[in-house]
């Protein structure tokens, strides 16, 4: 249930550990309908954790997502050449 106070839809894709994919464009369409009549300050933003997929395999911004996050406590850039975090 989405209330008037909702400002963010946050999810991980693909979903870990099931590897289920979420249709990013479908989420964008739903959020656009929910945003109808909202001011810019009230608009719901879509935030995706793309850590598992990495930018090499999936680019959520190209599918209407507002913000993408990656955890660099895991390998990034393939072959474990890039690490960050504790």
N, C-alpha and C positions, 0 to 999 in steps of 0.2 A: 504494500500500500504506500502510495506517495502522497505526502501531505504538502501543504503550502510552504512549510518550513524546509523541505528537502532542497538541498543545493548541489549535491554530488551523487552520481551513480558510479560506484567503484567496483571493479571486478578484475579478475585475472583471466587471461586467455593466452594459450590454451589452459584449461583448468588443471591444476596439479592436485592429485596424482592421476586423474582419470583421462587426461588429454582431450577432454571434450572441448570443442570449439564453440565460441559464441559468435553469432552473426552480428558484427559490429555495425553494419549498415541498418539492420533491423532495430538495434538499440537506438541508433541515431534517429530513426523515424519516430519511434515511441517518445523519445525525449523531446523532439521537435513539437509533437502534439501536446505534450505536457507543458512546454514552454509558451504555447500560444497564450497571449494576453499577459505574460509576465514581463516585468521590466528587466533591464539588463542585470541589475543587482539581484533580482529574484530568480534568474534563469538557472536551470539545473545544468551542471557541467558533467561530461563523461570523462572519467579518469580510469585508465587501464594499466594494470601491472603486466608488463610485457617481458618480465625477467626470463621466464622459461623459454619463450620463443626466440628472443633476442631480435635486434633490429635487422639482422640479416634475413631472418625467415618471415617476419611479419612487421608491417609498418602501419599501426593503427591510425595515425594521423591522416593517412591517405583514404581512410574509410569513415571519416567524420568524427573521430574521437578528439576531445579538446586538449587532453594532457596525457602523456605517457610517462610511466615511471619504470625504472629498472633497478633491481638490487644488485649492487656490485660486490656483494659478499660471496657471490658465485662467479664462476668463470664467465668472462665475456670476451668476444673476439675470437672464439674458437681455440681449440688446442690448449686451453688454460694458460694462454699467454698474458692475459690481463686479469688482474685481481684487485679488489679494493675492499675497504671496510676492515672490520676486526676479525 
